[in-house]
Amino acid sequence: MTALMTGAPVAAENQVTLANWRQAPFNKWGFHHVNEIVPTAEIRHDPAAVTALPVAATPLGDVAVSAGDGGMLDFSGFLDATDTDGLVVLKDGAVIAEHYANGMTAASPHIFMSVSKSVLGLIAGILADQGVLDLAAPVERVIPEVAATAFAGASLQQLLDMRVGIDFDEDYLTTEGPIIAYRKATNWNPLAAGEQASDLRHFLTSLTAKDGRHGGNFHYVSPNTDLLGWVIERASGARYADLLSELLWQPMGAARSAQITVDRLGAPRVAGGVCTSTRDLALLGQLLAQDGAIGSRQIIPPAWIADITYAGAVDAWAAGSFASMFKGREMHYRSKWYVERPGAIGGSLLFGIGVHGQNLFVDVDRHLVIAKFSSQALPLDPDLIPLTSRWVDAVRLAV
């Protein structure tokens, strides 16, 4: 593993490239060197206004979790089992656990995949509060270019909630079909010999197949979110990376600038391309734990956080495509956030999930935040997702 991208020149078998950067074991280097593989735009922070995260000692090594095979895992065993690259746990705004592996450091920007969607959900709430976005409006009112696509008639809120009747199979392991064209359009996959380059927005206008009505069951389709990135840039007149900097990254006091991948024409991959340090991801969670404020500065409208927490449709989630990964948990999905409703542990849990084990968990009642970067081999591991949920349960009870 240490041989990846070392040597001058790097041996062919150790090279991390556009063709393999999301595959194990190459993702253990690729996920925290994304800007060396895919073009990125900078999300600037303000070095003169950084929010400090104090450190407090809390022995999470005592937290044990069922491995699922009858055995138990301690803290170290859990980190190894889930291929953890970076972990920061905050309690009452202080760091109570921090861990790095696979070449990661506190300064490394790691991609958090579809947790990027949850970040967009916060930007959408801020812009809606400012009157820039009308979430009840059909998407073609803002982007007339999609009037002849399967997106036509879907409201911005339905796009936020993944309740759009579009026929798109988000199979991360397939080697053909629209999802491959999608990855090539976003600069995430190399083109085949002689293949003509596309771009994200052109790809979005090509999606015309429907699978039902808008406003139905939860149906996870990443292009829904990338279309919202186009909406946000069109409605605001600003680049998405600059909006993230202006509305979120600088106001919350991020310690480092972040990055977002872009296509060949500069369109941002808002559905999965944001890269940041583990501490800054945890700070984003802390912003939610503090009802959208840092100190006396209100950044996210409290009513938006309340809407995320309480306004989602449980029935739409239960009939959707992801409920089987969270068996026994009453949940909903609202504005790009997963929400586990109060159960045996008590209190709501807001979280974002990204493929290959990227996580941000926020227990507002307990003032607990868990930011976790990983380089798991499978995009959605049927064993590691419930293992992570059980470990989060154990930490919530322990603190």
Phi, psi and omega in degrees: 000321181292345182280348181302128176057034174241153182104160181222096002277168177288133177298145186306319183288349181251004182278134173260122189230175176299335181279339186230003192295341178258006181258143175286143001270002187294335179294340180293339171258318186298323186291339176243024170222037187300322184289353173268356184240316183240140176301141181225157171251147183276137171253099191287140171258176178248102183297345180270356183219069181260132177279119182286143174245101179294165181247133177230143184275119173219116187284089177287351176299341179279348180280119180245152183220147177295131179282350180092353180241018182097344178268179179234149177241131171277185184304310181297319179295322177296316180300317179293316184296330183258016175053048185286127175266322180208139179216132171226127177244127178249138171231121183055036176081003180247147179285119177250351174202142179207136186208141177222147180207174176057035178087355177289149171226177178297338182267350187288132173273116182254139178290136178248022169047233189282359166297339174302326178298319181296324176297316177301322178302325178287318178299319179299320179296319178296315182291326176295319178296328179278353182084008180283325180244137169254104188289345177275349184286146173291146188298328183291345175294327179267322182239083180301339181297342181256016183296335180257017182253178177293344180284340186304132180091346178283135176282161177299324178293323177294324173296319178297324185267005183055048178233053181248134183277065181247141179270100180210120183266108182272069179264106187288346184258354180290157179246009179207170176100186185301327183292331176289317175299322177300312181296321178294322180294332182266004180077015182268341178234147177286154175280149173286162180303127179080000182280137182279136181292140175249196174206164188299312186291323175297319178299316181300324180285353180268355185271098186247349184279135180250156176231013180158191183274157172286146179088011180273222183289159173301125181220106189284113181223108184301323177303336173306317184286319178297327174296321177295328174298319176296317178302313184296317180293320180293315184290325184269337184075018183230155174292143182300319180300322179290323177296317177302319178295311185290319188266340187226304191294314179286314180299325182280348177085038177304142183280339183219154172293149177252182181221158171220136180289149181227156177278186186293343178253007176093003179289132185281146175272076185291342181282346184190008191256010182278137179234134180205173176285160182295320180295321180289329173295319177296321179297323176300318176296322179297327176301318176292319181297338179257028176058035174086010184238148168242113186062232180267003184263117177275120185253312177252130180301129179303326179295330178289319177295321177296321179296317176301317186289324191240344193264000181287159183264110180297319182295319179296322177293312184300329180268003186268189192274349185249353187301329183294340179282346184229053183300139178081006182242126177280121189220166166213172178232125184217123175052044175077013177241137170277139180228120171267120183285160183305131179225222183297327181280333180087145179081151177278150176239118176262136180205156172244148182230139172232152181300156181067019170093035175266134186215144166223117180246138179226114172258099187296317183297325181267359183054045185242133179228135176233118176248126186222123172254142182217168174228056179292151184291317182269144176301311178232097185276120184292346176263320186282332177296308177293329176298315178297320178298319179294322179293319177298318176304315182296319179294318179302319179288325184289327184270000000 
